[in-house]
Amino acid sequence: MIFFKKNYKWLASLILFPGLAMADELNQANTAWILTSTALVLFMTIPGLSLFYGGLVRSKNVLSVLMQCFAITCLVSILWLAGVYSFIFADGGEMQKFIGGASKVFLPDIGTESLVGNIPETVYFMFQMTFAIITPALIVGGFAERMKFSAMLWFSGLWLIIVYLPVCHWMWGGGWLADLGAMDFAGGIVIHVNAGVAALVAALVLGNRRGFPSVAMPPHNMTMVVTGAGMLWVGWFGFNAGSALSADGHAGMTMLATHIGASAGALTWMCIEWNRFGKPSVLGIVTGMVAGLGTITPASGFVGPAGALVIGITAGTVCFYATQYVKRTLKIDDSLDVFPVHGVGGVTGSLLTGVFAASNLGGMGLAEGVSMMDQVGVQALAIVVTGSWSAFFSYLILKLLDLWMGIRVTADEEQQGLDIVLHEETGYQNL
């Protein structure tokens, strides 16, 4: 990685990229922190994202969303063991720039003493797995309330293999984007741009929900939404600060930047909404928080608190207007605003990483000889490549699944609600 200054000793412990020297001894402090971070990131999906998304949909679809997040967690975990982890992080030999190898399929040689850097490989395997789990789970928000459960499972599994796997390898597995010096500390490009674009494509392929945009479809349980949002905020510390892969000052600075970004995004969104509509809404402040977190994610380990503040304010502003534009002007039914919040936030944060990582702006510094414009150019290239890859293959997967099995429930089933139609259950006894 060319963009780190050589005096950043914490880089020696990073094993996001093959070829870094392996440590001889386990570091118990680092291991304890990554164990904790792994639990926090899983906590983001179940129950955090599950409750956040579940509260945002109508009551007749709440169980379907909870079920989707839960099933994706299980499916991705098995696929991760069966080869996805290996083809991202194992040595790919001559194909290393594009894909990893098969040596770690089902972890044949991994035991309790196996280390990656100075933490157990089992812990590293689990930590990275939680990132892979939440990424397709985020896409659920783009097609909520209208996709068949069977189609969702097939789409999530295929998308993980065809879209997430190569992009993750290119950026974090020692692939060609890493060689170019692209900066994505915890997933602004790999996760948020990737999932945001896929959600937009899914919304377009499936079409709008019945009645959108003329029929109001407010969240059915704002208490659930806020509870889930709070869990996301807490879990995000594992997401970002855990990506330092060390229990030290770098993890602490990353956590600080993450918190400032979230706070600034939430307050900015709230104030814009307050000024525009006359009242600050609970939905607005929690959505701004998610926008702030998604936007600071790629920059969190590279910027200082002042840079995080600017990025958070920018996130609240840009994502608010992006949401209004997608829903009100384009009339695209991205049900839970995945693209304007996560996709646009990921793009914004990834570009601003190239700016606020500069040492004269309080960041960790760019590589020697690399200008701010050079770095922003590399960031833009990584965004375009990831967005294009995700858009093309998400569209292809959805279209092929639609030809094979159909991906959308019928109009009558949508009217009745996915809970009773697909799962023969209801979220609330009086319904």
Disulfide bonds with the S-S distance in Angstrom:
none
